[in-house]
């Protein structure tokens, strides 16, 4: 099931609830002494601390900190994550709401909060929501997209709303510091459908984790087949199985360890949001769409055949593989290292956005290794003198220095080293625009 999460500055803890109930499944110490906001983005929990003025990225749903950076204000009080993969934060002292560039300290836009001291944020899929504990009569605000414009507002159930969340059933949740209560709203309204006490005395943050979680261990089984949809958000250990076939959607967002399996076939879509380790298999066949968003380690495999799309946004290490054949499209926007492979063949398209290292390979055949095959578009308004920068390496779009990635359509093209041609078509007319492309070598 999907679960509600909360944090408390008195207990200095972060709590995972069982679904949308008061029952606590697990808890751990916050990285700072005054946790004040939590959210989920890019497969990880994020938290902010009022005393340390720091935003923390956790490893998965754990207390382990992967990265951290200073918040834009001295008193961060709420976090949210939007559909464009940007972090949002608010600050209680500066009365400001900030949009970050991805999950970084770089601020792309900011605006004043609708009342004196913003204390919580959430994103409903289209619009930002904020709450304020020091307002007059109205404490919860619905913004128009990610802007300062308010399209709806209503009074909170109690005096001190200190966190907001939006669940997968399109209901707003709020948490109140004075009453120590968590409320489920009916949709995005003031109507309360359920409420319960918080796990500690001074609750300060709330978020809804829309991915299911748990743990799975499978061993010593003749064959395993997983069809349709299976979602996993903790850890999975699979070992000593002659054959495993996974069809449909297999989604894991913590750790997967697969060992001592003679044959592994991944059909359709396999999404992995943190780390996967695969070793000691005679044959590994990945068909259609395996997605890996952090780290992939594949070792001691006699034959590896990824067919379809293999996406790794972190790093991939492939070692001691007798034969590697990549058919169709293999996308790796992080780093990949291939070592001790007797034969490598990459057919049609392989995209690499960072660095590739291949060593100890007796033969390698790379066909159509770097192509610009996706179209791109910009739907925003351009006027005379505007400077539009499309950064295909960082995958960002800026207009006169402001982030306008939301107006970008299609795929960021893979620019080859050397001369690149950009052609503008607009009803047969040639607009008065100047184009410039810049690119550095980043391939073998």
URRA-V218894 format. One record per backbone hydrogen bond with DSSP energy under -1.0 kcal/mol. NH is the residue of the N-H (numbers start at 1). CO is the residue of the C=O. E is the energy in kcal/mol with one decimal. If there is no record, write none. Layout:
BEGIN
[[NH CO E] [NH CO E]]
END
This chain:
BEGIN
[[3 209 -1.3] [4 19 -2.4] [5 207 -3.4] [6 15 -2.0] [7 205 -1.6] [8 13 -2.3] [9 202 -2.0] [12 8 -1.1] [13 8 -1.4] [14 28 -2.7] [15 6 -3.6] [16 26 -2.9] [17 4 -3.3] [18 23 -2.6] [19 17 -1.0] [25 16 -2.7] [26 16 -1.3] [28 14 -1.8] [30 12 -2.1] [36 48 -2.8] [39 46 -2.0] [41 44 -2.5] [44 41 -1.7] [45 60 -2.4] [46 39 -3.0] [47 56 -2.2] [48 37 -1.9] [49 54 -2.1] [50 34 -2.8] [53 49 -1.1] [55 69 -3.0] [56 47 -3.7] [57 67 -3.2] [58 45 -3.2] [59 64 -2.8] [66 57 -2.9] [67 57 -1.5] [69 55 -2.0] [71 53 -2.4] [77 90 -2.8] [80 88 -1.8] [82 86 -2.5] [85 82 -1.3] [87 102 -2.6] [88 80 -3.0] [89 98 -2.1] [90 78 -1.6] [91 96 -2.3] [92 75 -2.7] [96 91 -1.0] [97 111 -2.9] [98 89 -3.7] [99 109 -2.9] [100 87 -3.5] [101 106 -2.7] [102 100 -1.0] [108 99 -2.7] [109 99 -1.2] [111 97 -2.0] [113 95 -2.5] [119 131 -2.7] [120 131 -1.0] [122 129 -1.7] [124 127 -2.6] [128 145 -2.4] [129 122 -2.8] [130 141 -2.1] [131 120 -1.8] [132 139 -2.1] [133 117 -1.1] [139 154 -1.1] [140 154 -2.0] [141 130 -3.2] [142 152 -3.1] [143 128 -3.1] [144 149 -2.4] [151 142 -2.5] [152 142 -1.3] [154 140 -1.9] [162 175 -3.2] [165 173 -1.9] [167 171 -2.5] [170 167 -1.6] [172 187 -2.7] [173 165 -2.8] [174 183 -2.2] [175 163 -1.7] [176 181 -2.6] [177 160 -2.8] [182 196 -3.1] [183 174 -3.3] [184 194 -2.9] [185 172 -3.6] [186 191 -2.5] [193 184 -2.9] [194 184 -1.2] [196 182 -1.8] [198 180 -2.4] [204 7 -2.3] [205 7 -1.1] [207 5 -2.3] [209 3 -3.3] [216 235 -2.2] [218 237 -3.1] [220 239 -1.0] [224 243 -1.6] [226 245 -2.1] [230 249 -2.9] [232 251 -3.5] [236 255 -2.5] [237 216 -2.5] [238 257 -2.8] [239 218 -2.3] [244 263 -2.1] [245 224 -2.9] [246 265 -2.8] [247 226 -3.9] [249 228 -4.0] [250 269 -1.7] [251 230 -2.7] [252 271 -2.6] [253 232 -1.3] [255 234 -2.1] [256 275 -1.6] [257 236 -2.7] [258 277 -2.8] [259 238 -2.3] [263 242 -1.2] [264 283 -2.0] [265 244 -2.4] [266 285 -2.8] [267 246 -3.5] [269 248 -2.4] [270 289 -2.5] [271 250 -2.2] [272 291 -2.6] [273 252 -2.7] [275 254 -2.0] [276 295 -2.2] [277 256 -2.5] [278 297 -3.3] [279 258 -2.0] [280 299 -1.2] [283 262 -1.8] [284 303 -2.2] [285 264 -2.8] [286 305 -1.8] [287 266 -3.7] [289 268 -4.1] [289 287 -1.4] [290 309 -1.1] [291 270 -6.2] [292 311 -4.3] [293 272 -3.7] [295 274 -2.4] [296 315 -2.3] [297 276 -2.3] [298 317 -2.9] [299 278 -2.2] [302 281 -1.1] [303 282 -1.0] [304 323 -2.7] [305 284 -2.8] [307 286 -5.0] [308 327 -1.2] [309 288 -3.5] [310 329 -1.1] [311 290 -1.7] [312 331 -1.6] [313 292 -1.4] [315 294 -2.2] [316 335 -2.3] [317 296 -2.9] [318 337 -2.8] [319 298 -2.5] [320 339 -1.3] [322 301 -1.0] [323 302 -1.0] [324 343 -2.3] [325 304 -2.3] [326 345 -2.9] [327 306 -1.7] [329 308 -1.9] [330 349 -1.3] [331 310 -1.6] [332 351 -1.9] [335 314 -2.0] [336 355 -1.8] [337 316 -2.8] [338 357 -2.9] [339 318 -2.7] [340 359 -1.1] [342 321 -1.1] [344 363 -1.8] [345 324 -2.3] [346 365 -2.5] [347 326 -3.0] [349 328 -2.4] [351 330 -2.3] [353 332 -2.0] [357 336 -1.9] [359 338 -2.2] [365 344 -2.9] [367 346 -2.9] [377 409 -2.1] [379 407 -2.9] [386 383 -2.2] [389 398 -3.2] [391 396 -2.7] [395 391 -1.5] [396 391 -1.4] [398 389 -2.5] [399 402 -2.7] [400 387 -2.8] [402 399 -1.9] [404 397 -2.8] [407 404 -2.1] [408 405 -2.0] [409 377 -2.8] [411 375 -2.0] [429 426 -1.8] [433 431 -1.7]]
END
